[in-house]
């Protein structure tokens, strides 16, 4: 595969790569905010029933006289006594007014606005009988991400990475801004769904566009950089949410910058690798010469011509004509094997990840603090993951991150509930491992699929991840059977998925495959000598390049 040689000829990791990679990953800062935004915009503050208009506190002496208590003696937030209590409740929670008759909150609720002045919960009363609507909003967002992964992953292989990024930035800006001004809950959910679709396209195409413009020895660095930007976005969300606690302003603040991303994305250069795999050799030449000019390699760029590209990319042009159909993921044996294995890895990572991060209020500590802690653990976790990815390979990194995450969650399930510090520590460690797993799976998937179907494969993998994020909240409902059941399920799935990683090939130092035929050749055990020789030559280059980048 000579494309890596062409990238080296036009500058390798030059000024163009540095600028475009930076601009492409910058929106990921706010993508992290959108993914977990509802931890703050849909936070549930303490609340209780609003008293009837004709009620007088003097009859019962205190507000608590109107509020019933549950079996543990805690005030109920969804019921109101028909007659105020005349004395203190008995220790078992029974009332002393003789009847203890209650009724639902027919007059609305009073909310404690000290921490969260305004959320979608307080604005549209998503509590008590309407509490499920709060989860519905997040589920619809994840449905949007699922649809976006399917649609935009497919379109990116047909229309290109750049065009889809431009469209996705605009869609995120418009839908996110409209959600901030939504007049009612259904309209808000509709715009959140559209935001989820576009953000899925951004996540897929930013990684692929960057990887396809980078030489072999720098792909792991790009993948790790992308993961770190996402982690920094979690810090950003905690700070912004603390400074802007009103949900409409917060929603607007994390959406408006996408208008700026939309404007500068017009200056992106489309993937020359995608051009060549589509048979558009003239555009491939134009893109490579433009990159050579930006990198200060104008003379090298002028040496390129249609004849040089035909000779260098002869295999890609003869074997990669046309675009592979999505059905190839099931029809082709090599792709089917990848698709089934990677689908399990994507599902398991997302399933366990969102099982931990979407219930920050359940930890019983300050929600802003736990958001910062969950973001902070990503930094060392992804650094360790990067070192393992570059030294031992993608497969060991993927296997270890899933296995360790699953073990942490399973152990958490047997730790007593009163051991809050131990439980929180295990959850944070598990979350860090899952973040490292996400970092690895994006890079690993992009390296395993051939160029002609890479975005479709990435899209299907992301689709399975979204299925995991949709199923995850449903599993949390099993806590009604036994409190630790969700943790046992969240832990068992990544442990099982870690074993599947052994069925995948290693991609460390391997050139990106361009055609489905490449996959078939590798499956039959017929690697090309040219690739093997090129890989041997790249070994000493990898170490020096890593030092320069770090």
KOLKOL-320786 format. One line per field, with one value per residue (C-alpha): residue number from 1; residue in one letter; x, z, y. Coordinates in steps of 0.05 Angstrom, whole numbers, plus 32768, in hexadecimal, padded with zeros to 4 digits. Last residue first. Layout:
% KOLKOL-320786
num NUM;...
residuo A;...
X X;...
Z Z;...
Y Y;...
This chain:
% KOLKOL-320786
num 550;549;548;547;546;545;544;543;542;541;540;539;538;537;536;535;534;533;532;531;530;529;528;527;526;525;524;523;522;521;520;519;518;517;516;515;514;513;512;511;510;509;508;507;506;505;504;503;502;501;500;499;498;497;496;495;494;493;492;491;490;489;488;487;486;485;484;483;482;481;480;479;478;477;476;475;474;473;472;471;470;469;468;467;466;465;464;463;462;461;460;459;458;457;456;455;454;453;452;451;450;449;448;447;446;445;444;443;442;441;440;439;438;437;436;435;434;433;432;431;430;429;428;427;426;425;424;423;422;421;420;419;418;417;416;415;414;413;412;411;410;409;408;407;406;405;404;403;402;401;400;399;398;397;396;395;394;393;392;391;390;389;388;387;386;385;384;383;382;381;380;379;378;377;376;375;374;373;372;371;370;369;368;367;366;365;364;363;362;361;360;359;358;357;356;355;354;353;352;351;350;349;348;347;346;345;344;343;342;341;340;339;338;337;336;335;334;333;332;331;330;329;328;327;326;325;324;323;322;321;320;319;318;317;316;315;314;313;312;311;310;309;308;307;306;305;304;303;302;301;300;299;298;297;296;295;294;293;292;291;290;289;288;287;286;285;284;283;282;281;280;279;278;277;276;275;274;273;272;271;270;269;268;267;266;265;264;263;262;261;260;259;258;257;256;255;254;253;252;251;250;249;248;247;246;245;244;243;242;241;240;239;238;237;236;235;234;233;232;231;230;229;228;227;226;225;224;223;222;221;220;219;218;217;216;215;214;213;212;211;210;209;208;207;206;205;204;203;202;201;200;199;198;197;196;195;194;193;192;191;190;189;188;187;186;185;184;183;182;181;180;179;178;177;176;175;174;173;172;171;170;169;168;167;166;165;164;163;162;161;160;159;158;157;156;155;154;153;152;151;150;149;148;147;146;145;144;143;142;141;140;139;138;137;136;135;134;133;132;131;130;129;128;127;126;125;124;123;122;121;120;119;118;117;116;115;114;113;112;111;110;109;108;107;106;105;104;103;102;101;100;99;98;97;96;95;94;93;92;91;90;89;88;87;86;85;84;83;82;81;80;79;78;77;76;75;74;73;72;71;70;69;68;67;66;65;64;63;62;61;60;59;58;57;56;55;54;53;52;51;50;49;48;47;46;45;44;43;42;41;40;39;38;37;36;35;34;33;32;31;30;29;28;27;26;25;24;23;22;21;20;19;18;17;16;15;14;13;12;11;10;9;8;7;6;5;4;3;2;1
residuo X;X;X;X;X;X;X;X;X;X;X;X;X;X;X;X;X;X;X;X;X;X;X;X;X;X;X;X;X;X;X;X;X;X;X;X;X;X;X;X;X;X;X;X;X;X;X;X;X;X;X;X;X;X;X;X;X;X;X;X;X;X;X;X;X;X;X;X;X;X;X;X;X;X;X;X;X;X;X;X;X;X;X;X;X;X;X;X;X;X;X;X;X;X;X;X;X;X;X;X;X;X;X;X;X;X;X;X;X;X;X;X;X;X;X;X;X;X;X;X;X;X;X;X;X;X;X;X;X;X;X;X;X;X;X;X;X;X;X;X;X;X;X;X;X;X;X;X;X;X;X;X;X;X;X;X;X;X;X;X;X;X;X;X;X;X;X;X;X;X;X;X;X;X;X;X;X;X;X;X;X;X;X;X;X;X;X;X;X;X;X;X;X;X;X;X;X;X;X;X;X;X;X;X;X;X;X;X;X;X;X;X;X;X;X;X;X;X;X;X;X;X;X;X;X;X;X;X;X;X;X;X;X;X;X;X;X;X;X;X;X;X;X;X;X;X;X;X;X;X;X;X;X;X;X;X;X;X;X;X;X;X;X;X;X;X;X;X;X;X;X;X;X;X;X;X;X;X;X;X;X;X;X;X;X;X;X;X;X;X;X;X;X;X;X;X;X;X;X;X;X;X;X;X;X;X;X;X;X;X;X;X;X;X;X;X;X;X;X;X;X;X;X;X;X;X;X;X;X;X;X;X;X;X;X;X;X;X;X;X;X;X;X;X;X;X;X;X;X;X;X;X;X;X;X;X;X;X;X;X;X;X;X;X;X;X;X;X;X;X;X;X;X;X;X;X;X;X;X;X;X;X;X;X;X;X;X;X;X;X;X;X;X;X;X;X;X;X;X;X;X;X;X;X;X;X;X;X;X;X;X;X;X;X;X;X;X;X;X;X;X;X;X;X;X;X;X;X;X;X;X;X;X;X;X;X;X;X;X;X;X;X;X;X;X;X;X;X;X;X;X;X;X;X;X;X;X;X;X;X;X;X;X;X;X;X;X;X;X;X;X;X;X;X;X;X;X;X;X;X;X;X;X;X;X;X;X;X;X;X;X;X;X;X;X;X;X;X;X;X;X;X;X;X;X;X;X;X;X;X;X;X;X;X;X;X;X;X;X;X;X;X;X;X;X;X;X;X;X;X;X;X;X;X;X;X;X;X;X;X;X;X;X;X;X;X;X;X;X;X
X 806D;8068;80B3;80BF;8087;80A6;80EA;80CD;80A0;80D7;8100;80C5;80AE;80E0;80C8;8080;8094;80B4;8075;8048;8071;8072;8027;7FFF;7FDD;7FBE;7F7A;7F5C;7F93;7F82;7F38;7F43;7F6E;7F38;7F07;7F32;7F5F;7F7F;7FA3;7FED;8000;802D;8000;7FC3;7FBA;7F86;7F43;7F2C;7F50;7F23;7EE8;7F03;7EFD;7EB4;7EA2;7EC3;7EA1;7E5C;7E66;7E73;7E35;7E0B;7E27;7E21;7DD8;7DC9;7DEA;7DAB;7D7F;7D3D;7D2F;7D77;7D5F;7D4A;7D93;7D92;7D61;7D91;7DC8;7D9D;7DA1;7DEC;7DF9;7DD0;7DF9;7E39;7E1B;7E0E;7E55;7E6E;7E3F;7E58;7EA1;7E94;7E70;7EA8;7EDD;7EB9;7EE6;7F20;7F26;7F0F;7F42;7F66;7F28;7F0D;7F4C;7F50;7F08;7F0D;7F4C;7F30;7EEF;7F16;7F3E;7EFC;7EE4;7F23;7F18;7ED0;7EE5;7F16;7EE1;7EAF;7EE1;7EF2;7EA8;7E9A;7ED6;7EC4;7E7A;7E85;7E3E;7E22;7E4C;7E7D;7E63;7E4D;7E8C;7EB4;7E8D;7E98;7EE3;7EE8;7EC2;7EF0;7F2E;7F16;7F01;7F43;7F6E;7F4E;7F50;7F99;7FAE;7F8D;7FA8;7FF1;8026;804F;8023;7FE0;7FFC;801A;7FDA;7FB0;7FDC;7FD3;7F88;7F80;7FAC;7F81;7F3D;7F3D;7F37;7EF5;7ED2;7EEF;7ED7;7E91;7E93;7EA3;7E6B;7E38;7E4B;7E49;7E11;7E2B;7DE5;7DE6;7E1A;7DEC;7DFE;7E48;7E47;7E14;7E2A;7E6F;7E56;7E2A;7E5A;7E94;7E6B;7E47;7E87;7EAC;7E71;7E6A;7EB5;7EB1;7E74;7E8D;7ED4;7EBD;7E8B;7EC1;7EEE;7EB4;7E97;7E4B;7E3D;7E66;7E61;7E18;7E30;7E43;7E8B;7E98;7EAF;7EF2;7F1E;7F44;7F61;7F68;7F81;7FB4;7FCE;7FD6;8020;8020;7FDF;7FF6;8037;8013;7FE0;8019;8042;8085;8064;8051;8099;80AE;8077;808A;807E;8047;8011;802B;802F;7FE8;7FCF;7FF6;7FD7;7F90;7F98;7FB5;7F7D;7F4A;7F65;7F67;7F1D;7F18;7EF0;7F2A;7F57;7F28;7F21;7F6C;7F71;7F44;7F21;7F45;7F24;7F19;7ECD;7ED4;7EE3;7E9A;7E79;7EA8;7E94;7E4A;7E5B;7E6E;7E23;7E12;7E37;7E20;7DD9;7DCD;7DED;7DC2;7D83;7D97;7DA4;7DE2;7E14;7E55;7E4E;7E38;7E73;7EA5;7E8B;7E82;7ECA;7EE5;7EBE;7ED8;7F1E;7F0E;7EF7;7F37;7F5E;7F3C;7F4B;7F94;7F97;7F7C;7FAC;7FE8;7FD3;7FD1;8016;8041;8015;8016;7FDB;7FA7;7F7A;7F7D;7F65;7F2A;7F16;7F17;7EF1;7EC0;7EA5;7E9E;7E80;7E4D;7E37;7E31;7E02;7DD1;7DD2;7DC2;7D86;7D6D;7D77;7D4E;7D14;7D19;7D14;7CD7;7CB5;7CC6;7CAA;7CBD;7D03;7D32;7D70;7D5C;7D5D;7DA6;7DB9;7D94;7DB4;7DFC;7DFA;7DDD;7E12;7E4B;7E2E;7E28;7E70;7E88;7E61;7E80;7EC6;7EC2;7EAD;7E6C;7E64;7E8E;7E76;7E2E;7E31;7E4F;7E1E;7DE0;7DF2;7E18;7DE4;7DAC;7DCF;7DE0;7D98;7D81;7DB3;7D90;7D4D;7D67;7D7D;7D38;7D15;7D3D;7D1C;7CD9;7CDC;7CD4;7C8E;7C69;7C98;7CC4;7CCB;7CA8;7CB3;7CDE;7CF8;7D0E;7D28;7D57;7D57;7D76;7D9E;7DC5;7D99;7D5B;7D37;7CF8;7CAE;7C80;7C3E;7BF7;7BDE;7C18;7BF9;7BCC;7BD7;7BAE;7BD5;7B94;7B9D;7BC6;7C02;7C24;7C4C;7C97;7CB0;7CCB;7C84;7C77;7C79;7C36;7BF7;7C06;7BE2;7BA4;7BA4;7BED;7C16;7C3C;7C74;7CAF;7CA6;7CCC;7CFB;7CE8;7D04;7CBE;7CAC;7C96;7C59;7C5E;7C2A;7C48;7C8C;7C77;7C73;7C3E;7C09;7BCF;7BFF;7C1A;7BD8;7BBB;7B88;7BB7;7BC9;7C10;7C46;7C61;7CAB;7CEE;7D38;7D5A;7D58;7D8E;7D76;7DA3;7DDC;7DE3;7DBE;7DFD;7E1F;7E27;7E20;7E5B;7E88;7E77;7E8D;7ED6;7ECF;7EC7;7F13;7F25;7F1E;7F40;7F7D;7F83;7F7E;7FB5;7FE7;7FDB;7FE4;8023;8045;803E;8055;806A;8052;8080;806D;8024;8036;805D;8020;7FF7;8025;8000
Z 81C3;8178;816C;819A;8178;8134;814B;8166;8129;80F6;8110;8105;80C2;8099;80B5;80A4;805D;8054;806D;8042;8003;8014;800F;8042;802B;806A;804C;807A;8066;801D;802A;8050;8019;7FE7;800E;7FF9;8018;8054;8082;8088;80C5;80FC;8133;8112;8139;8120;8144;8165;81A6;81AE;81BA;81FF;8213;81FE;8235;826A;824B;8253;8299;82BA;82A4;82B4;82FA;8305;82F1;8321;835D;837A;8375;8351;834E;8336;82F6;82DE;82D1;8298;8273;8278;8255;821A;81F8;8204;81EA;81AC;81A3;81A5;8171;8144;8150;8134;80F9;80EB;80F0;80BF;808F;8098;8087;804B;8011;8040;805B;80A3;80D8;80E2;80ED;811D;8147;814B;8163;818F;81B2;81CB;81DF;8207;8229;823E;8256;8280;829F;82AE;82D2;82FC;830D;831F;834B;836F;8379;8397;83C5;83DD;83E6;8410;842D;83F1;8400;83C9;83A1;8363;8364;8358;8318;8301;830D;82EA;82AD;82A7;82AE;8277;8247;824E;824B;820B;81E5;81F9;81E8;81A3;8191;819A;81CF;81C9;81A7;81C1;8206;820B;81F1;8223;825C;8245;823B;8283;829F;827F;8281;82CE;82CC;82A6;82D7;8310;82F1;82E7;832F;8348;8321;833A;8383;83A4;83AC;8374;8356;833F;830B;82EA;82A0;82A9;82C3;8297;825F;8260;826A;822D;8204;820C;8205;81C6;81A3;81B4;819F;815D;8152;8154;8126;80F4;80F1;80E2;80AF;808E;8083;806D;803B;8039;807E;807D;8031;803A;8048;7FFF;7FE9;7FBF;7F78;7F5D;7F95;7F73;7F36;7F53;7F97;7F78;7F48;7F7F;7F75;7F29;7F1F;7F50;7F2B;7EE8;7F02;7F1A;7F59;7F50;7F59;7FA0;7FB3;7F9B;7FC3;8004;8033;8059;803B;7FF4;8000;801A;7FDB;7FB0;7FD5;7FCD;7F83;7F75;7F99;7F76;7F33;7F4A;7F59;7F5C;7F9D;7FC3;7FA8;7FC0;8004;800C;7FF8;8033;8027;803A;806F;8060;8060;80A8;80BD;80B7;80D5;8111;811D;811B;8149;817E;8188;81A4;81E8;81FE;81E6;8210;824C;8243;823E;827A;82AB;82D4;82AB;82D4;82F2;82AF;828C;82BD;82BD;8272;8267;8291;8267;8228;8240;823A;81F2;81E1;8202;81D7;8197;81AB;81B9;8173;8153;8178;8165;811C;811D;8105;80CA;80AA;80B6;8084;8089;80D5;80D9;80AA;80CD;8113;8101;80D7;810C;8145;8118;80FB;8140;8153;8119;812D;8177;8167;813E;8179;81A7;8177;817B;81C6;81D0;81A2;81CB;820D;81FD;81E3;81CC;81CE;81E4;81B7;817B;818A;818E;814D;8127;813F;813B;80F5;80DE;80FA;80DC;8096;8095;80B2;807D;8044;8060;8069;8022;7FFC;7FF6;8030;805A;8048;8069;80AB;80A8;80A5;80D6;8109;8104;8112;8150;8168;815E;8187;81BC;81BE;81C1;81FD;8220;8217;822B;826C;8281;8268;829A;82D3;82BC;82F3;8327;8306;82C1;82D6;8293;82AB;82E9;82C5;8288;82B8;82DA;8319;8325;8367;8392;8368;8399;8373;8385;8360;833B;8355;834D;8372;837E;83BA;8400;8439;8479;849D;84E7;84E1;8500;84C0;84B7;84A9;84D4;8507;8513;84F1;8518;8529;850A;84C2;848E;846E;8425;842D;83EE;83C2;838F;83B8;83F4;8432;844C;8489;846D;845E;8438;8455;8446;8439;8454;849A;8479;8465;84AF;84E2;84C8;84C6;84C3;8480;8460;8425;83F8;83BC;83C4;83D9;83A3;83A8;83B8;8396;839D;835A;8320;82ED;82A4;828B;82B8;82AD;826D;824C;824D;8202;81F2;821D;8200;81BB;81D4;81D9;819C;8173;8178;8159;8111;811B;813D;810A;80D2;80ED;8100;80C1;8095;80B7;80AE;80C7;8088;8059;8013;8008;804B;8037;7FF4;8016;8042;8002;7FE6;8000
Y 8119;8121;8121;80E6;80BE;80CD;80B4;8072;8066;8071;8036;8007;8023;7FFB;7FBA;7FCE;7FDE;7F9A;7F77;7FA2;7F93;7F4A;7F48;7F24;7EE3;7EC4;7EB7;7EEC;7F1D;7F15;7F1C;7F5D;7F79;7F65;7F91;7FCC;8002;7FE0;8011;7FFF;7FD6;7FF1;7FD7;7FB8;7F77;7F46;7F3A;7EFA;7F09;7F46;7F17;7F07;7F51;7F50;7F1E;7F4A;7F87;7F66;7F4A;7F8D;7FB3;7F75;7F6D;7FB7;7FB7;7F7E;7FA0;7FC1;7F82;7F7B;7FC6;7FCE;7FAD;7FF2;8003;7FD1;7FFE;8038;800F;7FF8;803B;8043;7FFD;8008;8048;801F;7FF0;802B;8044;8002;8007;804D;8039;8001;8030;8062;802E;800F;8023;8032;7FEB;7FDC;7FC8;800A;8033;8000;8000;804C;8054;8015;802F;8070;8050;801B;8052;8072;802E;8027;806C;805C;801C;8043;8078;8042;801E;805F;8070;802B;802F;8075;8063;8025;8029;8003;7FC6;7FB1;7F76;7F9C;7FC7;7F88;7F7D;7FC5;7FC1;7F7D;7F97;7FD4;7FA8;7F79;7FB0;7FD7;7F98;7F7D;7FBF;7FCD;7F86;7F8B;7FD0;7FC0;7FB2;7FF3;8026;8010;8002;8047;8067;8040;8056;809E;8092;807B;80B2;80E8;80C5;80C5;8111;8112;80E4;810C;814E;8133;8117;815D;817E;814C;8156;8112;80DE;80B2;80AC;80F4;80E1;80AF;80B5;80A5;805E;8039;8066;8045;7FFD;7FFD;8028;7FF8;7FB9;7FCF;7FE7;7FA7;7F7B;7F9F;7F98;7F4C;7F47;7F7A;7F5F;7F18;7F31;7F5B;7F1E;7EF2;7F25;7F24;7F41;7F81;7F7E;7F91;7FD8;7FDB;7FE5;8022;8021;800E;7FF3;7FBB;7FDD;8023;800C;7FDD;8011;8044;8053;804A;806F;80A5;80B0;80B3;80E5;8110;811D;813D;8181;816D;815C;81A0;81C2;819F;81DA;81B3;81E0;81D4;8189;8188;81AC;817B;8140;815C;816A;8126;8102;812F;8118;80CF;80CB;807E;807F;805E;8095;80CD;80AB;80A8;80F1;8101;8143;8183;81AD;81F7;81F1;81D8;8220;8236;81F9;81F9;8242;822F;81F5;8229;8237;81F2;81EC;8232;8229;81EB;820D;824B;8220;81F5;822D;8218;8241;8246;8200;81E3;8205;81EA;81A3;81A3;81BB;8183;8151;8173;8166;811D;8125;814A;8111;80DD;8102;8109;80BE;80AE;80DF;80C2;807C;8090;80AF;8075;8065;80A9;80D9;80F3;80B5;80B7;80FF;80F6;80B5;80D1;8111;80E9;80BA;80EB;8121;80F2;80DC;8125;8131;80FA;810C;8154;813E;8115;8151;817B;814A;8143;818F;8192;815B;8180;81C4;8209;81F4;8230;820A;81D0;8200;8211;81C7;81B8;81F2;81E9;819D;819E;81D0;81A7;8168;8184;819D;815B;8134;815B;8150;8105;80F3;80EC;80A0;8085;80C0;80B0;806C;8085;80C0;8094;805C;8086;80BC;808C;8072;80B8;80CC;8090;80A8;80EB;80C7;80A0;80E0;8100;80BF;80BD;80FE;80E6;80AC;80DE;80F3;80CD;80EA;811E;813E;817E;81A3;81DD;81BA;817B;81A2;81C5;8209;8224;81E4;81E8;8216;820B;81DD;81CC;81D5;81A7;81A7;81B1;816A;814B;8106;80F8;80DD;80C1;80B9;80A9;80B7;80F6;80D4;80BC;807D;8083;804B;807D;8099;80DB;811C;813D;8158;8141;816A;814B;8134;8124;8132;8101;8104;811D;80EF;8104;80CE;80A4;8064;8048;8087;80C9;80F4;813F;816F;8175;817D;81C4;81D7;81EB;81BC;81ED;8228;8211;8223;81FF;8222;8225;81DB;81CE;81C3;817D;8174;817E;8171;8180;814E;815D;815F;8198;8180;8134;8143;815E;811B;8112;815C;8170;813A;8155;819A;8189;815C;819C;81A7;8164;817A;81BD;819E;8166;8198;81C5;818F;8167;81A4;81BC;8179;8132;810E;8147;8139;80FD;80DD;80DF;80BF;8088;8079;8073;803E;8000
